[in-house]
């Protein structure tokens, strides 16, 4: 699926009366890998939640391919994420009691899609990402393999946009490099829009653009690759 | 939308807590089921036991005492029926048969009851083996008696230390200057000639002798003229002693009510066992209703406590639910997942409780049957299903509470 373009402007989110996100403008093009960088507490994750519709801004717009998430209700934003977005987390957040395959199928269970129909795609994704599927429980996989299961889960709905929150922070260097390569392929190879909150210099180095945040504001935006 | 795999995964994650919750629900339900099923088994068993005792005529006094001593062979002090009343009954053409009942002796723990061959046939519906007694020192045993045909047994006076009937008889005898019943009487050895079919009453453990044996053993004659050694009716009207009770089989329903009315006199009382049992059941019913209400309240409290525990457990899983929301799950999906999780615990517990309660009731029934001799069988009926249904319905309704609490939690709080 081709990526979606983002045009966010005048984005503000106040928390307990203190402005924590104040972003005049941010644009993303399809087929790009963009890194959100900055020190801890700078608002990287919060911005990711705003841009994915998990949070609604106090002011401003978050427009993905002409659809402003800031104007949508919660259930509509849920539906938008289901249709267009995939999420990857630092700690994977897999369900340990389920197999790798079932973890990939989790988004299918809450969508109006047949799990039977989605199964071949889930198997193909795990094969592509070189995850051993025979392990009964995902907890038996290595951390790198678990993150690749999480990536497959994010991709099961063939999303146009991928949000990743510190996807390499819990991994060793080798596994981190594999994940970076996958993210780069999703953006540059497959044309998806990939937005990553990260501290990882290696990942930033592979991103086309890095947006540096400080106290919820853009310090600067730079082309990095 | 399919919330079951995630709910199942949550149950597996917290399997020990889940098993504990299911066990608590099951035990609570089982308690209610056991009380309800056992109470019904007791009613049915005691009512069936009294079926063959159509109309009981006794001296004025407690109907309960007469019923318990006559039907359930529970030794208690009852006054003796005036022989004049027995004479009238024996001559009454509204009675198909009149069976004098006498107590006061025992063989080991088994009561020795005196009556007529006709009543043995009526109660047992024909013998299982052997023949009915035809001589004073012959006896038949109940279906559960350990004694065999041909056994010769020594009869001892009294019953388990309770000799109330005889104590009254003795007091009457002393007052009349006559022989003390049981004190002066002879207790000849008896020979078992037959075994009754199961009756579902304490008579199944009894040794049944001719009423003449009972009278004779207590020094009260035989109910016949001296030298007349035949057993059973007709009795000599002038030789009849007092009796704790007489069981009358009326010729028809109208006769039953007629006899009941006719023998409610200053010298006697007549009653259907059912009317006494109905009064007892009313009392028992009130107690059961209170116990059932208390049980239901306890069940509701248990469910509430479990729900509180579930909220705490699910709170630990808030990150998982937040992740599901981030992946696009609707609030409805999260609600359904939590609801299925809670419902699975409650429904499983309730079903286990139903089976466990039935098991408890069956064990208690067996113990009570062994203790009382009244055959009873606990069965799960519609009232038990209604009780479990009410609890499950309440549980499923209350299951919405943790579901709503998790459903309302902000997603981002769970992700941080």
Interface residues (C-beta under 8 A of the other chain):
Chain A: X45 X46 X49 X52 X54 X55 X74 X75 X78 X79 X81 X82 X83 X85 X86 X87 X89 X93 X95 X96 X97 X98 X102 X106 X107 X109 X110 X111 X112 X115 X153 X154 X157
Chain B: X1 X2 X3 X5 X6 X8 X9 X10 X12 X13 X319 X320 X323 X324 X325 X326 X327 X328 X329 X330 X331 X333 X411 X412 X415 X416
